[in-house]
């Protein structure tokens, strides 16, 4: 039965719209620079592993990721493998971010990193690149970098990263507005550790085009209705949330509440080097733990293309393919 479901998930044209490039480091590359992983996987890949808190997760992720990511060339090599893995899963569109911390703390040339990722994109895959800027990400030495970033043609948008309990500093609202004015797409992480009030705050103050995670919006019916009416997408990562969010398991994940309320949710992996997941694993988890039917899984995939930064002409063949799958599933039910 699971093999048939796996074949169905594989057949779906899919998007990945919440992916941290550093967090997607392929295990084979980690093993090249960290001998202790050559005969094992990270402990956090265990099915019932739970991080103690965000600090625990962040420390382990950064330790692994920046063992590899030491130059734009290393970003390029990793991105080539990551994107090849996407094609193998029938993923056709990806939005990925790289962290401003690499520029701030390690001295990377941010534009060179964006160029390196862009150069790794294979034929058959559309990729959009975001600069992930943490809550305290504009100290004086980063001011000129952030201003310049809005002119990088390789960069499609910006995303607010980092611990949600860090204050949103005054510069952030101004910068997000400037990014939109300059034609960049804006996102923000919210509603993973902080509740529905923080999701609403980010929506009101930053006015992002899309929210990364956003699952705790399920705690507020009024907010759910607002998100559904506005068509604001939530890029949800079920396995990530299961291993990282307090009180959340795959069996209780709020994505069912979000979906049933008409919120446009998508499915992504977040940081697979930390969670040991593939995109197919996340789709399968929703079927097995939250009762998503094949028709609903296809609708989740469709949501990704509806929200994708593609022209209507580019979206059309993917949407038509998914509509045909949805129609078949509807007639079979």
C-alpha positions in Angstrom: 0.0 0.0 0.0 2.8 2.4 0.9 4.7 1.6 -2.3 1.6 2.6 -4.3 1.3 5.8 -2.4 5.0 6.5 -2.9 4.5 6.0 -6.6 1.6 8.5 -6.6 3.6 11.1 -4.7 6.5 10.6 -7.1 4.1 11.2 -10.1 3.0 14.5 -8.8 4.8 17.6 -10.3 5.9 19.4 -7.1 7.4 22.6 -5.8 9.8 23.2 -2.9 9.2 26.7 -1.6 10.8 26.6 1.9 14.3 25.4 1.6 17.5 26.7 3.3 20.4 26.0 1.0 22.8 25.5 3.9 20.3 23.2 5.6 19.9 21.1 2.5 23.6 20.2 2.5 23.9 16.7 0.9 25.1 14.0 3.4 27.8 12.9 0.9 29.4 16.4 1.1 29.2 16.5 4.9 31.0 13.1 4.9 33.8 14.5 2.8 34.7 17.1 5.5 33.5 15.4 8.7 34.9 11.9 9.0 32.7 11.1 12.0 29.7 11.0 9.7 31.2 8.6 7.1 29.5 5.5 8.7 26.5 7.1 10.3 23.8 9.7 9.8 23.2 12.7 12.2 21.4 11.6 15.4 18.5 14.0 14.5 17.6 11.8 11.5 16.1 9.2 13.9 12.3 9.0 13.4 11.3 10.1 16.9 14.1 12.6 17.5 13.1 15.9 19.1 15.4 18.9 19.4 15.4 20.5 22.9 14.8 23.9 21.5 15.6 26.2 18.6 19.1 26.9 20.0 19.9 23.2 20.1 18.8 22.9 16.4 20.6 26.0 15.3 23.9 25.0 16.9 23.9 21.5 15.3 22.8 22.8 11.9 25.4 25.5 11.8 28.1 23.1 12.9 27.3 20.8 10.1 26.5 23.3 7.4 29.5 25.6 7.7 31.9 22.6 7.8 31.1 22.6 4.1 30.0 26.0 3.1 33.3 28.0 3.1 33.2 29.6 -0.3 30.9 30.5 -3.2 32.4 27.5 -5.0 31.2 25.2 -2.2 27.7 26.7 -2.6 27.8 25.9 -6.3 28.9 22.3 -5.7 26.2 21.7 -3.1 23.5 23.4 -5.1 24.2 21.2 -8.1 23.6 18.0 -6.0 20.6 19.5 -4.3 18.9 20.5 -7.5 19.6 17.1 -9.1 17.9 15.5 -6.1 14.9 17.7 -6.7 14.7 16.7 -10.4 14.8 13.0 -9.3 11.7 13.6 -7.1 9.8 15.3 -9.9 10.2 18.7 -8.4 10.0 21.4 -11.0 10.2 24.6 -9.1 12.3 25.6 -6.0 12.6 28.6 -3.8 15.8 28.5 -1.7 17.5 31.0 0.6 21.0 31.4 1.7 21.9 32.9 5.1 23.1 36.5 5.6 25.2 35.1 8.5 27.7 33.7 6.0 28.3 37.3 4.7 28.2 38.9 8.2 30.3 36.4 10.2 32.3 34.5 7.6 33.0 37.3 5.1 31.4 35.7 2.0 30.6 37.9 -1.0 26.8 37.6 -1.0 26.3 38.3 -4.6 29.0 35.8 -5.5 27.0 33.2 -3.5 23.8 34.0 -5.3 25.6 33.8 -8.6 27.1 30.4 -7.7 23.7 29.0 -6.8 22.1 30.4 -10.0 24.9 28.8 -12.1 24.0 25.4 -10.6 20.4 25.4 -11.8 19.9 22.5 -14.3 17.6 22.5 -17.3 14.1 21.5 -16.3 14.1 23.2 -13.0 13.0 26.7 -12.1 14.8 28.2 -9.1 14.3 31.4 -7.2 16.9 32.6 -4.8 16.3 34.5 -1.5 18.6 36.3 0.9 17.7 35.0 4.4 18.3 37.9 6.8 18.2 37.3 10.6 16.4 39.5 13.0 19.6 41.3 14.1 21.1 41.2 10.6 21.8 44.8 10.0 24.8 45.8 12.2 26.7 48.8 10.7 29.0 46.6 8.6 26.0 45.0 6.9 24.1 48.2 6.0 25.9 48.6 2.6 25.5 44.9 1.9 21.8 44.9 2.4 21.4 48.0 0.4 23.4 46.5 -2.5 21.5 43.2 -2.3 18.4 44.9 -3.6 20.2 45.5 -6.9 21.5 42.0 -7.4 19.8 40.6 -10.5 20.5 37.0 -9.3 18.4 37.6 -6.2 14.6 37.2 -6.4 13.7 38.2 -2.8 14.4 38.3 0.9 13.3 36.3 3.9 13.3 37.0 7.6 15.2 34.2 9.4 16.3 33.4 13.0 14.7 33.0 16.4 11.2 34.5 16.4 11.6 35.7 20.0 14.2 38.2 18.9 12.6 41.6 18.4 11.8 42.7 14.9 14.1 45.8 14.8 12.8 49.1 13.2 15.0 48.8 10.1 13.3 45.6 9.1 9.9 47.1 8.1 11.7 49.8 6.1 13.9 47.3 4.4 11.0 44.9 3.5 9.1 47.8 2.0 12.2 48.9 0.0 12.6 45.4 -1.3 9.1 45.3 -2.6 9.6 48.7 -4.2 12.6 47.3 -6.0 10.7 44.4 -7.3 11.9 41.8 -4.8 9.6 39.2 -3.4 9.3 39.2 0.4 8.9 36.4 2.9 9.2 36.0 6.7 9.4 33.1 9.1 6.7 33.3 11.7 4.3 31.1 13.6 6.8 28.3 14.3 7.7 29.1 17.9 5.7 32.3 18.5 1.9 32.2 18.4 -0.8 33.5 16.1 -0.2 37.1 17.4 3.3 37.1 16.0 2.0 35.9 12.6 -0.5 38.8 12.6 2.2 41.2 13.7 4.5 40.1 10.9 1.7 40.4 8.4 0.7 43.9 9.5 4.3 45.3 9.9 6.3 43.6 7.2 3.5 42.9 4.8 5.3 39.8 3.3 4.0 38.1 0.2 4.3 34.8 2.0 4.9 33.3 5.5 7.4 30.5 6.1 5.8 28.0 8.5 2.9 30.0 10.0 1.4 26.8 11.5 0.5 28.5 14.8 -2.0 30.6 12.9 -4.2 27.6 13.4 -4.7 28.8 17.0 -6.8 31.9 15.8 -9.8 31.3 13.7 -10.0 35.0 12.8 -6.5 35.0 11.5 -7.1 31.8 9.5 -10.1 33.5 7.8 -7.9 36.5 7.1 -5.2 34.4 5.5 -7.7 32.4 3.5 -9.4 35.6 2.2 -6.1 37.2 1.3 -4.7 34.1 -0.4 -1.5 34.4 1.7 0.5 31.2 1.3 2.1 29.3 4.2 5.1 27.3 3.3 4.8 24.4 5.8 7.4 21.8 6.7 5.7 18.9 8.6 8.7 16.8 9.5 10.7 19.8 10.5 7.9 20.9 12.7 7.5 17.4 14.2 11.2 17.4 15.2 11.5 21.0 16.3 8.2 22.5 17.5 7.2 21.9 21.2 4.0 19.9 21.5 3.7 19.2 17.8 3.8 15.7 16.3 3.0 14.5 12.9 -0.2 13.1 14.3 -1.3 16.5 15.7 0.2 18.8 13.1 -1.9 21.9 12.5 -1.6 21.6 8.7 -5.0 19.8 8.6 -6.7 22.7 10.3 -5.0 25.2 8.0 -5.9 23.3 4.9 -9.5 22.7 6.0 -9.9 26.4 6.7 -9.0 27.2 3.1 -5.5 28.6 3.8 -3.2 28.1 0.8 -0.6 25.8 2.3 2.4 24.2 0.5 4.8 21.4 1.5 8.6 21.7 1.9 11.5 20.1 3.8 13.1 23.2 5.4 16.6 21.8 6.5 16.9 18.1 5.4 20.5 17.8 6.7 19.0 18.3 10.2 15.8 16.2 9.7 16.8 13.5 7.3 13.7 14.0 5.2 12.9 14.2 1.5 10.0 16.1 0.0 8.3 12.7 -0.7 8.7 11.8 3.0 6.7 15.0 4.0 3.9 14.2 1.5 3.7 10.6 2.8 3.7 11.8 6.4 0.6 13.9 5.7 -1.2 10.9 4.2 -0.2 8.5 6.9 -0.6 10.7 10.0 -3.1 13.5 9.0 -5.4 11.6 6.7 -4.7 13.6 3.5 -6.2 11.9 0.5 -4.5 11.6 -2.8 -6.7 14.3 -4.2 -5.7 16.6 -1.2 -2.0 15.8 -1.8 -2.4 16.9 -5.4 -4.1 20.1 -4.2 -1.1 20.8 -2.0 1.2 20.4 -4.9 -1.1 22.7 -7.0 -0.9 25.3 -4.3 2.8 25.4 -4.7 2.5 26.2 -8.4 -0.3 28.8 -7.8 2.1 30.7 -5.5 5.2 30.2 -7.6 7.1 33.2 -9.0 6.3 32.1 -12.6 4.3 33.6 -15.4 0.8 32.3 -16.1 2.2 30.6 -19.2 4.9 28.9 -17.2 2.4 27.7 -14.6 -0.1 26.5 -17.1 1.3 23.0 -18.0 2.0 22.1 -14.3 -1.5 23.2 -13.2 -3.1 21.3 -16.1 -1.2 18.2 -15.2 -2.3 18.5 -11.6 -5.9 19.3 -12.5 -6.0 16.1 -14.5 -4.7 14.1 -11.5 -7.2 15.8 -9.2 -10.0 14.9 -11.6 -9.0 11.3 -11.7 -8.9 11.1 -7.9 -12.3 12.9 -7.6 -13.9 10.3 -9.9 -12.3 7.5 -8.0 -13.6 8.6 -4.6 
